[in-house]
């Protein structure tokens, strides 16, 4: 389940990727400029993939905070299975 911070980061990436993708589609399909169209589509896809897979230096404090919170607030085990 994605957190609110990850959702906001993804939305920010889409703000940059969608105009490039739409311009690439227009150049590719309507204007016949395949080179620029494919390049812009590749850029848009690359932005989304890079945001999803790469860890940026600004993400390190967030990752550390998630790890600390995971060790502090562990989910309770399923109790009550053995008791009547």
JOGI-V937340 format. One line per field, one symbol per residue. burial: b if it has 9 or more other C-alpha atoms within 8 Angstrom, else e. A space follows every 50 residues. Layout:
BEGIN
burial->???
END
This chain:
BEGIN
burial->eeeeeebeebeebbebbbebbebbbbbbeeeeebebbbbbbebbbebbee beeeeeeeebeeeeeeeeeeeeeeeeeeeeeeee
END
